[in-house]
Amino acid sequence: MKGEVKCIDVEVEHYPFSSIRDFLIREAQYIYGEAEDILREKGIFDVRKIKRKALKDMWKTFKKYFLKRKGYKDGVEGIIYGILSTYYHFLKWSAYWEITEKEDKK
């Protein structure tokens, strides 16, 4: 790169998906991979621990996108993004539960 490189202190508007359908299709590609990563790195959890971890991740994510980043100021789009991001963690932990159930039955 030629020239001087500087940092700017501004917020960037980032649109990670163009529709709810795009969001769901993209996220579906990652859910089982993340669930398998958890299984490989952490092992098998009992159902109570899965529930706790799922609820914790879901609350943390909603709080991050809707409250901390002030998604509520974005109106309907903000609540939809907060809920969809939360739903992703629900699906990830559901996939983890499904995988571990199959592992237990082997």
DAWOVEN-V662751 format. One record per residue. N is the residue number from 1. RES is the residue in one small letter. D_FIRST is the distance of its C-alpha to the first C-alpha in whole Angstrom. Layout:
BEGIN
n res d_first
N RES D_FIRST
N RES D_FIRST
END
This chain:
BEGIN
n res d_first
1 m 0
2 k 4
3 g 7
4 e 9
5 v 9
6 k 12
7 c 15
8 i 17
9 d 21
10 v 22
11 e 24
12 v 22
13 e 25
14 h 24
15 y 27
16 p 27
17 f 30
18 s 32
19 s 35
20 i 37
21 r 38
22 d 34
23 f 34
24 l 37
25 i 36
26 r 33
27 e 34
28 a 37
29 q 35
30 y 34
31 i 37
32 y 39
33 g 36
34 e 36
35 a 40
36 e 40
37 d 37
38 i 40
39 l 43
40 r 41
41 e 40
42 k 42
43 g 45
44 i 48
45 f 49
46 d 52
47 v 52
48 r 53
49 k 50
50 i 48
51 k 49
52 r 48
53 k 45
54 a 44
55 l 46
56 k 44
57 d 40
58 m 41
59 w 42
60 k 39
61 t 37
62 f 39
63 k 39
64 k 35
65 y 35
66 f 38
67 l 39
68 k 36
69 r 33
70 k 36
71 g 36
72 y 39
73 k 38
74 d 37
75 g 40
76 v 41
77 e 37
78 g 37
79 i 40
80 i 40
81 y 36
82 g 38
83 i 41
84 l 39
85 s 36
86 t 40
87 y 41
88 y 38
89 h 39
90 f 43
91 l 42
92 k 40
93 w 43
94 s 46
95 a 44
96 y 44
97 w 48
98 e 49
99 i 47
100 t 49
101 e 52
102 k 52
103 e 51
104 d 54
105 k 56
106 k 55
END
